[in-house]
């Protein structure tokens, strides 16, 4: 969403090195990786946090540089297979969390025009993403409001 609310180009993505198989030093069993992913999800970690933990801590001391190369599945696919996904997709959750923070800041500082605009932009992105997910990953009657966002982020 780089150009949605600005004329800037957005940040450029660096390309990952091309690799068809995991490195030799990372020879962890696929089942052990999937168990660790599910365990981390049950502890409340998001899919991106799970990827970072596997990269840094690994499974049984062996780091996992890329879950998809090691297992053939993305972290979110593993979570869906094991019914360990969250109620709300991670990108929408992050937007809702930001909107709640900005709203609370606006309640304390009503004259802060820059944050008022940031709140409007964030709510716009959240509504657009809710329209995208509605029906598949969210209920058909799900709509954005500050109360629902606060309720979701407090869980």
N, CA, C and O of each residue as an XYZ file, in Angstrom:
620
protein
N       0.823     -1.184      0.000
C       0.000      0.000      0.000
C       0.868      1.250      0.000
O       0.613      2.178      0.767
N       1.855      1.287     -0.820
C       2.808      2.384     -0.787
C       2.198      3.706     -1.207
O       2.374      4.701     -0.503
N       1.488      3.760     -2.326
C       1.020      5.034     -2.853
C      -0.411      5.365     -2.481
O      -0.997      6.273     -3.071
N      -0.975      4.682     -1.554
C      -2.379      4.902     -1.255
C      -2.629      6.304     -0.691
O      -3.583      6.965     -1.103
N      -1.816      6.759      0.217
C      -2.069      8.042      0.867
C      -0.886      9.003      0.750
O      -0.755      9.919      1.562
N      -0.035      8.807     -0.237
C       1.110      9.689     -0.424
C       1.576      9.604     -1.864
O       1.207      8.678     -2.586
N       2.382     10.564     -2.284
C       2.913     10.527     -3.645
C       4.248      9.797     -3.701
O       4.843      9.680     -4.772
N       4.716      9.316     -2.588
C       6.006      8.629     -2.568
C       5.901      7.264     -3.217
O       4.809      6.732     -3.413
N       7.044      6.713     -3.543
C       7.064      5.436     -4.247
C       6.959      4.235     -3.317
O       6.629      3.138     -3.770
N       7.224      4.410     -2.067
C       7.191      3.281     -1.159
C       8.567      2.666     -1.026
O       9.490      3.040     -1.750
N       8.713      1.743     -0.122
C      10.019      1.120      0.091
C      10.191     -0.016     -0.899
O       9.243     -0.742     -1.199
N      11.391     -0.163     -1.398
C      11.640     -1.226     -2.361
C      11.930     -2.514     -1.614
O      12.557     -2.505     -0.555
N      11.478     -3.598     -2.165
C      11.722     -4.899     -1.553
C      13.033     -5.454     -2.060
O      13.330     -5.362     -3.251
N      13.812     -6.025     -1.175
C      15.015     -6.714     -1.614
C      14.611     -8.133     -2.000
O      13.722     -8.723     -1.385
N      15.254     -8.662     -2.997
C      14.941    -10.016     -3.449
C      15.682    -11.025     -2.595
O      16.853    -10.846     -2.259
N      14.966    -12.100     -2.247
C      15.606    -13.167     -1.507
C      16.525    -13.937     -2.447
O      16.242    -14.027     -3.641
N      17.604    -14.486     -1.938
C      18.472    -15.293     -2.792
C      17.696    -16.494     -3.348
O      16.891    -17.110     -2.649
N      17.953    -16.802     -4.594
C      17.261    -17.928     -5.222
C      17.797    -19.219     -4.634
O      19.000    -19.479     -4.672
N      16.903    -20.022     -4.094
C      17.294    -21.307     -3.521
C      16.158    -22.295     -3.754
O      14.983    -21.961     -3.604
N      16.528    -23.504     -4.120
C      15.529    -24.546     -4.367
C      15.378    -25.498     -3.202
O      14.358    -26.177     -3.085
N      16.369    -25.559     -2.347
C      16.322    -26.461     -1.204
C      17.002    -25.808     -0.017
O      17.836    -24.918     -0.187
N      16.651    -26.245      1.188
C      17.262    -25.629      2.368
C      18.746    -25.965      2.451
O      19.184    -26.958      1.870
N      19.529    -25.150      3.167
C      20.964    -25.443      3.294
C      21.214    -26.756      4.032
O      20.371    -27.222      4.798
N      22.381    -27.343      3.788
C      22.709    -28.646      4.383
C      22.749    -28.601      5.903
O      22.394    -29.573      6.570
N      23.188    -27.458      6.452
C      23.325    -27.364      7.903
C      21.978    -27.279      8.607
O      21.912    -27.435      9.827
N      20.907    -27.035      7.865
C      19.574    -26.948      8.459
C      18.778    -28.179      8.053
O      17.905    -28.108      7.188
N      19.082    -29.294      8.677
C      18.453    -30.560      8.307
C      17.461    -31.031      9.370
O      17.586    -32.135      9.900
N      16.489    -30.196      9.672
C      15.481    -30.518     10.680
C      14.298    -31.195      9.989
O      13.938    -30.842      8.866
N      13.713    -32.150     10.657
C      12.572    -32.891     10.134
C      11.370    -31.961      9.938
O      11.126    -31.075     10.757
N      10.625    -32.169      8.854
C       9.455    -31.333      8.557
C       8.418    -31.385      9.667
O       7.829    -30.364     10.021
N       8.196    -32.568     10.214
C       7.202    -32.716     11.280
C       7.594    -31.924     12.525
O       6.736    -31.346     13.193
N       8.894    -31.898     12.836
C       9.361    -31.139     13.999
C       9.142    -29.638     13.779
O       8.789    -28.912     14.709
N       9.354    -29.186     12.551
C       9.140    -27.769     12.247
C       7.667    -27.429     12.390
O       7.319    -26.407     12.983
N       6.792    -28.285     11.848
C       5.354    -28.024     11.932
C       4.877    -28.032     13.380
O       4.042    -27.210     13.756
N       5.390    -28.943     14.194
C       5.025    -28.972     15.616
C       5.431    -27.672     16.302
O       4.668    -27.115     17.091
N       6.633    -27.192     15.999
C       7.126    -25.953     16.610
C       6.282    -24.756     16.169
O       5.992    -23.869     16.971
N       5.886    -24.733     14.885
C       5.055    -23.639     14.378
C       3.727    -23.617     15.119
O       3.276    -22.554     15.545
N       3.097    -24.773     15.278
C       1.805    -24.841     15.962
C       1.958    -24.468     17.432
O       1.108    -23.773     17.987
N       3.034    -24.925     18.064
C       3.265    -24.600     19.473
C       3.440    -23.091     19.667
O       2.900    -22.515     20.612
N       4.197    -22.458     18.768
C       4.391    -21.010     18.862
C       3.083    -20.259     18.622
O       2.834    -19.232     19.254
N       2.249    -20.761     17.717
C       0.954    -20.119     17.458
C       0.056    -20.231     18.684
O      -0.667    -19.289     19.010
N       0.094    -21.366     19.363
C      -0.718    -21.548     20.564
C      -0.255    -20.630     21.692
O      -1.040    -20.279     22.574
N       1.023    -20.241     21.662
C       1.539    -19.308     22.659
C       1.146    -17.868     22.342
O       1.405    -16.965     23.137
N       0.520    -17.649     21.181
C       0.025    -16.324     20.849
C       0.875    -15.541     19.872
O       0.673    -14.336     19.716
N       1.821    -16.188     19.210
C       2.682    -15.487     18.252
C       2.005    -15.414     16.887
O       1.281    -16.327     16.488
N       2.252    -14.311     16.175
C       1.718    -14.138     14.827
C       2.599    -14.905     13.836
O       3.715    -15.290     14.186
N       2.125    -15.134     12.611
C       2.940    -15.860     11.631
C       4.305    -15.214     11.368
O       5.296    -15.929     11.215
N       4.377    -13.904     11.314
C       5.681    -13.270     11.083
C       6.602    -13.446     12.293
O       7.807    -13.634     12.131
N       6.046    -13.386     13.491
C       6.854    -13.615     14.686
C       7.343    -15.062     14.738
O       8.457    -15.332     15.187
N       6.509    -15.981     14.281
C       6.902    -17.399     14.245
C       8.085    -17.576     13.306
O       9.041    -18.280     13.634
N       8.026    -16.938     12.130
C       9.138    -17.028     11.188
C      10.426    -16.484     11.782
O      11.494    -17.064     11.588
N      10.334    -15.371     12.507
C      11.527    -14.794     13.137
C      12.079    -15.710     14.220
O      13.292    -15.893     14.322
N      11.195    -16.287     15.028
C      11.653    -17.189     16.086
C      12.329    -18.425     15.507
O      13.349    -18.876     16.027
N      11.759    -18.982     14.421
C      12.379    -20.149     13.796
C      13.729    -19.778     13.183
O      14.666    -20.576     13.206
N      13.824    -18.576     12.641
C      15.096    -18.132     12.077
C      16.143    -17.943     13.169
O      17.297    -18.336     13.000
N      15.743    -17.343     14.291
C      16.698    -17.019     15.352
C      16.951    -18.190     16.302
O      18.101    -18.521     16.590
N      15.879    -18.814     16.787
C      16.021    -19.884     17.776
C      16.056    -21.257     17.124
O      16.810    -22.138     17.539
N      15.235    -21.425     16.107
C      15.209    -22.691     15.394
C      14.423    -23.762     16.116
O      13.656    -23.493     17.041
N      14.638    -24.985     15.664
C      14.013    -26.163     16.254
C      15.132    -27.024     16.815
O      16.014    -27.457     16.073
N      15.105    -27.275     18.110
C      16.139    -28.051     18.794
C      17.527    -27.463     18.549
O      18.503    -28.196     18.395
N      17.605    -26.130     18.516
C      18.888    -25.461     18.374
C      19.353    -25.246     16.947
O      20.333    -24.533     16.729
N      18.687    -25.835     15.973
C      19.080    -25.653     14.580
C      18.191    -24.602     13.938
O      16.976    -24.790     13.879
N      18.756    -23.497     13.455
C      17.933    -22.447     12.850
C      17.267    -22.915     11.554
O      17.803    -23.750     10.826
N      16.101    -22.360     11.290
C      15.355    -22.644     10.061
C      15.318    -21.340      9.267
O      14.512    -20.465      9.584
N      16.164    -21.179      8.244
C      16.201    -19.907      7.526
C      14.941    -19.626      6.720
O      14.564    -18.465      6.560
N      14.283    -20.660      6.209
C      13.094    -20.458      5.394
C      12.153    -21.643      5.591
O      12.463    -22.762      5.183
N      11.017    -21.396      6.210
C      10.067    -22.462      6.516
C       9.529    -23.088      5.234
O       9.355    -24.305      5.159
N       9.265    -22.263      4.230
C       8.697    -22.790      2.989
C       9.674    -23.726      2.281
O       9.255    -24.736      1.716
N      10.965    -23.407      2.302
C      11.943    -24.310      1.694
C      12.064    -25.608      2.483
O      12.215    -26.684      1.903
N      11.998    -25.503      3.794
C      12.189    -26.685      4.641
C      10.986    -27.622      4.620
O      11.148    -28.841      4.679
N       9.766    -27.054      4.535
C       8.571    -27.893      4.631
C       7.768    -27.952      3.347
O       6.960    -28.863      3.167
N       7.972    -27.004      2.458
C       7.153    -26.938      1.251
C       5.853    -26.189      1.471
O       5.035    -26.084      0.557
N       5.650    -25.665      2.676
C       4.427    -24.929      3.008
C       4.792    -23.641      3.719
O       5.809    -23.567      4.409
N       3.954    -22.623      3.545
C       4.142    -21.378      4.270
C       3.676    -21.565      5.709
O       2.952    -22.511      6.019
N       4.095    -20.661      6.577
C       3.692    -20.720      7.994
C       2.170    -20.649      8.099
O       1.573    -21.394      8.876
N       1.535    -19.765      7.331
C       0.077    -19.633      7.406
C      -0.622    -20.899      6.929
O      -1.676    -21.254      7.455
N      -0.051    -21.587      5.937
C      -0.646    -22.849      5.467
C      -0.565    -23.915      6.552
O      -1.514    -24.675      6.751
N       0.560    -23.974      7.252
C       0.716    -24.934      8.349
C      -0.309    -24.644      9.442
O      -0.912    -25.564      9.995
N      -0.503    -23.361      9.750
C      -1.468    -22.988     10.787
C      -2.894    -23.328     10.357
O      -3.689    -23.785     11.178
N      -3.228    -23.113      9.091
C      -4.572    -23.444      8.608
C      -4.835    -24.947      8.681
O      -5.932    -25.368      9.050
N      -3.835    -25.756      8.331
C      -3.999    -27.207      8.390
C      -4.253    -27.696      9.805
O      -4.984    -28.665     10.009
N      -3.655    -27.031     10.781
C      -3.771    -27.454     12.176
C      -4.789    -26.637     12.958
O      -4.835    -26.721     14.185
N      -5.608    -25.847     12.265
C      -6.643    -25.014     12.892
C      -6.081    -24.157     14.020
O      -6.655    -24.083     15.106
N      -4.952    -23.513     13.747
C      -4.318    -22.667     14.757
C      -4.256    -21.210     14.309
O      -3.485    -20.425     14.861
N      -5.056    -20.844     13.316
C      -5.039    -19.464     12.847
C      -5.809    -18.574     13.816
O      -6.643    -19.049     14.588
N      -5.520    -17.292     13.764
C      -6.215    -16.339     14.611
C      -7.574    -15.991     14.036
O      -7.930    -16.437     12.945
N      -8.335    -15.190     14.778
C      -9.660    -14.776     14.329
C      -9.578    -13.805     13.168
O     -10.438    -13.798     12.288
N      -8.527    -12.978     13.171
C      -8.378    -11.905     12.187
C      -7.020    -12.080     11.497
O      -6.046    -12.416     12.170
N      -6.922    -11.869     10.195
C      -5.620    -11.949      9.522
C      -4.624    -10.961     10.131
O      -5.001     -9.909     10.647
N      -3.347    -11.328     10.056
C      -2.307    -10.558     10.739
C      -2.207     -9.125     10.242
O      -2.028     -8.214     11.050
N      -2.314     -8.898      8.942
C      -2.175     -7.535      8.429
C      -3.327     -6.647      8.892
O      -3.125     -5.473      9.205
N      -4.521     -7.202      8.935
C      -5.668     -6.442      9.432
C      -5.537     -6.192     10.931
O      -5.860     -5.105     11.409
N      -5.069     -7.183     11.670
C      -4.877     -7.031     13.110
C      -3.912     -5.881     13.403
O      -4.157     -5.076     14.302
N      -2.811     -5.805     12.640
C      -1.831     -4.738     12.854
C      -2.433     -3.366     12.569
O      -2.149     -2.403     13.281
N      -3.267     -3.273     11.527
C      -3.928     -1.992     11.236
C      -4.909     -1.611     12.340
O      -4.976     -0.448     12.737
N      -5.670     -2.584     12.838
C      -6.626     -2.306     13.910
C      -5.906     -1.861     15.174
O      -6.357     -0.952     15.871
N      -4.780     -2.512     15.464
C      -4.000     -2.143     16.642
C      -3.489     -0.709     16.522
O      -3.521      0.050     17.491
N      -3.020     -0.345     15.337
C      -2.531      1.014     15.118
C      -3.670      2.029     15.230
O      -3.497      3.102     15.808
N      -4.832      1.684     14.676
C      -5.971      2.598     14.738
C      -6.396      2.846     16.189
O      -6.746      3.970     16.550
N      -6.365      1.813     17.008
C      -6.733      1.968     18.420
C      -5.726      2.883     19.117
O      -6.119      3.768     19.878
N      -4.425      2.675     18.864
C      -3.401      3.533     19.472
C      -3.577      4.985     19.048
O      -3.498      5.893     19.875
N      -3.815      5.202     17.759
C      -3.983      6.575     17.267
C      -5.234      7.215     17.852
O      -5.231      8.400     18.188
N      -6.298      6.436     17.974
C      -7.550      6.973     18.523
C      -7.378      7.378     19.982
O      -7.870      8.423     20.408
N      -6.678      6.543     20.740
C      -6.436      6.882     22.147
C      -5.565      8.129     22.252
O      -5.768      8.956     23.140
N      -4.601      8.267     21.352
C      -3.772      9.475     21.331
C      -4.620     10.698     20.982
O      -4.439     11.768     21.563
N      -5.540     10.541     20.037
C      -6.400     11.652     19.634
C      -7.343     12.068     20.752
O      -7.678     13.246     20.876
N      -7.772     11.115     21.565
C      -8.634     11.461     22.697
C      -7.894     12.343     23.700
O      -8.487     13.236     24.304
N      -6.588     12.087     23.876
C      -5.791     12.883     24.806
C      -5.318     14.193     24.176
O      -5.140     15.191     24.875
N      -5.117     14.191     22.862
C      -4.567     15.354     22.156
C      -5.442     15.700     20.956
O      -5.060     15.409     19.823
N      -6.590     16.305     21.170
C      -7.516     16.554     20.065
C      -7.011     17.552     19.030
O      -7.539     17.598     17.919
N      -6.015     18.341     19.362
C      -5.512     19.337     18.435
C      -4.405     18.798     17.519
O      -3.899     19.538     16.676
N      -4.030     17.559     17.665
C      -2.930     16.974     16.898
C      -3.412     16.609     15.489
O      -3.935     15.518     15.265
N      -3.229     17.536     14.548
C      -3.764     17.372     13.195
C      -3.043     16.271     12.416
O      -3.673     15.560     11.632
N      -1.744     16.122     12.619
C      -0.989     15.094     11.889
C      -1.480     13.694     12.258
O      -1.641     12.835     11.391
N      -1.714     13.477     13.539
C      -2.192     12.168     13.958
C      -3.659     11.964     13.602
O      -4.107     10.830     13.432
N      -4.400     13.046     13.490
C      -5.788     12.924     13.040
C      -5.809     12.387     11.614
O      -6.603     11.506     11.285
N      -4.933     12.923     10.774
C      -4.844     12.448      9.390
C      -4.339     11.007      9.340
O      -4.833     10.201      8.551
N      -3.356     10.683     10.181
C      -2.844      9.313     10.234
C      -3.948      8.348     10.648
O      -4.031      7.240     10.118
N      -4.786      8.750     11.578
C      -5.915      7.917     12.004
C      -6.897      7.712     10.857
O      -7.371      6.599     10.633
N      -7.199      8.781     10.135
C      -8.112      8.659      8.997
C      -7.544      7.711      7.943
O      -8.268      6.871      7.409
N      -6.259      7.842      7.645
C      -5.632      6.972      6.655
C      -5.625      5.518      7.104
O      -5.887      4.618      6.305
N      -5.330      5.287      8.366
C      -5.294      3.932      8.898
C      -6.680      3.303      8.887
O      -6.832      2.132      8.539
N      -7.695      4.080      9.270
C      -9.060      3.558      9.234
C      -9.488      3.251      7.810
O     -10.198      2.273      7.572
N      -9.067      4.069      6.868
C      -9.388      3.830      5.468
C      -8.763      2.525      4.980
O      -9.414      1.735      4.295
N      -7.507      2.306      5.334
C      -6.831      1.063      4.956
C      -7.513     -0.136      5.603
O      -7.688     -1.173      4.964
N      -7.898      0.005      6.863
C      -8.554     -1.095      7.575
C      -9.890     -1.433      6.914
O     -10.199     -2.606      6.708
N     -10.674     -0.423      6.583
C     -11.969     -0.669      5.934
C     -11.781     -1.350      4.581
O     -12.533     -2.257      4.223
N     -10.773     -0.906      3.836
C     -10.504     -1.498      2.533
C     -10.093     -2.964      2.681
O     -10.515     -3.809      1.892
N      -9.277     -3.265      3.682
C      -8.836     -4.634      3.912
C      -9.981     -5.503      4.423
O     -10.061     -6.686      4.090
N     -10.861     -4.924      5.225
C     -12.032     -5.668      5.698
C     -12.918     -6.046      4.521
O     -13.434     -7.163      4.470
N     -13.101     -5.130      3.576
C     -13.880     -5.461      2.376
C     -13.243     -6.609      1.617
O     -13.945     -7.457      1.066
N     -11.914     -6.641      1.584
C     -11.207     -7.712      0.875
C     -11.416     -9.060      1.561
O     -11.653    -10.066      0.892
N     -11.331     -9.086      2.885
C     -11.426    -10.341      3.624
C     -12.857    -10.771      3.931
O     -13.078    -11.926      4.295
N     -13.834     -9.876      3.795
C     -15.207    -10.176      4.187
C     -15.735    -11.368      3.387
O     -15.619    -11.411      2.162
N     -16.313    -12.326      4.095
C     -16.877    -13.505      3.459
C     -15.945    -14.699      3.510
O     -16.402    -15.818      3.743
N     -14.638    -14.497      3.297
C     -13.691    -15.612      3.331
C     -13.128    -15.820      4.729
O     -13.328    -16.870      5.340
N     -12.426    -14.817      5.225
C     -11.773    -14.965      6.521
C     -12.485    -14.190      7.626
O     -12.201    -14.393      8.806
N     -13.396    -13.315      7.254
C     -14.203    -12.577      8.223
C     -15.672    -12.865      7.945
O     -16.033    -13.258      6.836
N     -16.512    -12.671      8.943
C     -17.938    -12.887      8.740
C     -18.500    -11.849      7.768
O     -17.920    -10.777      7.596
N     -19.604    -12.163      7.151
C     -20.193    -11.310      6.125
C     -20.643     -9.967      6.704
O     -20.597     -8.950      6.013
N     -21.071     -9.958      7.953
C     -21.579     -8.722      8.549
C     -20.526     -7.971      9.377
O     -20.881     -7.070     10.137
N     -19.247     -8.322      9.247
C     -18.175     -7.650      9.987
C     -17.952     -6.257      9.411
O     -17.763     -6.105      8.204
N     -17.972     -5.249     10.265
C     -17.682     -3.880      9.847
C     -16.695     -3.265     10.833
O     -16.570     -3.716     11.971
N     -15.999     -2.228     10.375
C     -15.025     -1.567     11.221
C     -15.703     -0.550     12.122
O     -16.546      0.230     11.678
N     -15.330     -0.569     13.372
C     -15.647      0.498     14.308
C     -14.568      0.479     15.383
O     -13.878     -0.523     15.573
N     -14.434      1.589     16.075
C     -13.418      1.674     17.116
C     -13.655      0.610     18.190
O     -12.707      0.008     18.694
N     -14.920      0.382     18.533
C     -15.239     -0.593     19.583
C     -14.839     -2.005     19.180
O     -14.258     -2.735     19.983
N     -15.142     -2.398     17.944
C     -14.760     -3.746     17.506
C     -13.243     -3.866     17.407
O     -12.683     -4.908     17.749
N     -12.572     -2.809     16.942
C     -11.107     -2.839     16.843
C     -10.489     -2.984     18.238
O      -9.554     -3.763     18.427
N     -11.006     -2.243     19.197
C     -10.479     -2.323     20.564
C     -10.732     -3.706     21.156
O      -9.869     -4.262     21.837
N     -11.907     -4.257     20.897
C     -12.255     -5.586     21.398
C     -11.333     -6.657     20.814
O     -10.889     -7.555     21.529
N     -11.049     -6.561     19.528
C     -10.197     -7.559     18.866
C      -8.758     -7.465     19.371
O      -8.123     -8.494     19.602
N      -8.241     -6.271     19.542
C      -6.851     -6.110     19.947
C      -6.632     -6.411     21.418
O      -5.497     -6.667     21.819
N      -7.664     -6.391     22.227
C      -7.507     -6.705     23.651
C      -7.466     -8.195     23.902
O      -7.027     -8.622     24.970
N      -7.909     -9.001     22.952
C      -7.944    -10.457     23.162
C      -6.580    -11.053     23.196
O      -6.440    -12.264     23.365
